[in-house]
Amino acid sequence: MKTGDFLLYMTLKGRELMSEQEQEVGTRWLAQAGLRPTRQRVTLASLLVGDGQDRHVTAESLFEAAKGQGEAVSLATVYNTLRAFCDAGLLQEVTVDGSKSYFDTNTHDHPHFFWEDDSKLTDAPSEQLVIAQLPDAPEGAEIASVDVVIRLRRKS
């Protein structure tokens, strides 16, 4: 487990077992997207949004947090559930390096910082980002979205 995943896991794991209120928030989050509230979906949704905080998770860190809650869930189920949450518009997937995906509970358009030293993804201030012009899309295509990931490393 990379440092960023570990820190997220410890943040989620450090909480007591989910409260009924957190489970209710997770259940409502699923209902707003028309997703059936299975036990595993409610657990994962509650870990993601139950405390009202936005977060960036990997499938692996969410899997570890669910295990920490005593939930019997496979990593494949976590991946499938995150995909369903993205398809329903509940999460935004942010891909770093073409292979590592983070899932963001903040679905509004905004840039991200990727901290290379910790493999951690955080929100960047969107009011400071200015994109003056995009290239024209090739014939027969349209621009669906623009993802901005700003890679950072700590100064030595």
C-alpha positions in Angstrom: 0.0 0.0 0.0 1.5 3.4 -1.0 1.8 6.2 1.4 -1.2 8.2 0.1 -3.4 5.1 0.2 -2.1 4.2 3.7 -2.9 7.8 5.0 -6.4 7.6 3.6 -6.9 4.1 5.0 -5.8 5.2 8.4 -8.1 8.3 8.2 -11.1 6.1 7.4 -10.0 3.2 9.7 -9.4 5.6 12.6 -13.1 6.3 12.8 -15.3 4.2 15.0 -17.8 1.9 13.3 -20.1 3.8 11.1 -23.0 5.5 12.9 -26.6 5.1 11.8 -26.5 8.7 10.6 -23.5 8.0 8.3 -25.4 5.0 6.9 -28.5 7.1 6.3 -26.4 9.7 4.4 -24.9 6.9 2.3 -28.3 5.4 1.6 -29.7 8.8 0.6 -26.7 9.4 -1.7 -27.4 6.1 -3.4 -31.2 6.9 -3.7 -30.6 10.2 -5.4 -28.9 8.3 -8.2 -31.5 5.6 -8.3 -29.0 2.9 -7.1 -30.3 0.0 -5.1 -29.0 0.2 -1.5 -27.4 -3.2 -1.1 -25.5 -3.8 2.2 -22.1 -3.5 0.5 -23.1 -0.4 -1.5 -24.4 1.3 1.7 -21.1 0.5 3.5 -19.0 1.9 0.7 -21.2 4.9 0.2 -21.1 5.6 3.9 -17.4 5.5 4.0 -17.2 7.8 1.0 -19.8 10.5 2.0 -21.2 9.6 5.4 -19.3 12.3 7.3 -20.1 15.0 4.7 -16.4 15.4 3.7 -15.2 15.2 0.1 -12.4 12.7 -0.5 -10.3 11.1 -3.1 -10.0 7.3 -2.7 -8.5 4.4 -4.6 -10.3 1.1 -4.9 -7.6 -0.4 -2.7 -7.9 2.2 0.1 -11.7 1.9 0.1 -11.4 -1.9 0.2 -9.1 -1.7 3.3 -11.4 0.8 5.0 -14.4 -1.5 4.3 -12.5 -4.5 5.8 -11.7 -2.3 8.8 -15.5 -1.8 9.3 -15.9 -5.6 9.3 -17.5 -5.7 5.9 -17.0 -8.9 3.9 -16.4 -7.3 0.4 -14.0 -8.4 -2.3 -11.7 -6.0 -4.1 -13.5 -6.8 -7.4 -16.8 -5.8 -5.8 -15.3 -2.5 -4.7 -14.1 -1.8 -8.3 -17.5 -2.7 -9.7 -19.3 -0.6 -7.1 -17.0 2.4 -7.8 -17.7 2.0 -11.5 -21.4 1.9 -10.8 -21.1 5.1 -8.7 -19.2 6.8 -11.5 -21.8 5.7 -14.1 -24.5 7.1 -11.9 -22.7 10.5 -11.6 -21.9 10.1 -7.9 -18.2 10.0 -8.3 -15.6 11.4 -10.7 -12.7 9.2 -11.8 -9.3 10.9 -12.0 -6.6 8.9 -13.7 -3.0 9.6 -12.9 -0.2 8.1 -15.0 -2.7 6.4 -17.3 -3.1 3.5 -14.9 -3.8 4.7 -11.3 -7.4 5.8 -10.7 -8.6 7.9 -7.9 -12.3 8.4 -7.2 -13.5 11.9 -6.2 -16.7 12.5 -4.3 -16.6 16.1 -5.6 -18.1 15.8 -9.1 -18.0 19.5 -10.0 -15.3 20.5 -12.5 -12.1 21.3 -10.7 -8.4 20.7 -11.1 -6.3 18.4 -8.9 -2.8 18.3 -7.4 -1.1 14.9 -7.5 1.6 14.7 -4.8 4.1 12.4 -6.3 6.0 11.8 -3.1 2.9 10.5 -1.3 0.8 9.3 -4.3 -2.0 11.5 -2.9 -4.6 13.4 -4.9 -6.0 16.7 -3.5 -8.2 19.5 -4.9 -6.5 22.5 -6.5 -8.1 25.9 -6.3 -10.2 26.2 -9.4 -10.5 29.9 -9.2 -6.8 30.2 -10.0 -7.0 28.0 -13.1 -7.4 29.8 -16.4 -7.6 27.9 -19.7 -7.5 30.5 -22.4 -8.1 28.2 -25.4 -8.5 24.5 -26.2 -7.4 23.0 -29.5 -10.2 22.2 -32.0 -11.6 18.7 -31.7 -10.9 16.6 -34.8 -13.7 16.3 -37.4 -16.6 14.2 -36.1 -15.6 14.6 -32.5 -16.4 16.9 -29.6 -14.6 17.7 -26.4 -16.4 15.8 -23.6 -14.3 17.1 -20.7 -10.9 18.5 -19.7 -9.1 17.0 -16.7 -6.3 19.0 -15.1 -3.9 17.2 -12.9 -1.0 19.2 -11.7 1.9 17.0 -10.5 3.8 18.2 -7.4 6.9 17.0 -5.6 8.2 18.5 -2.4 11.3 20.7 -2.6 14.5 19.1 -1.3 
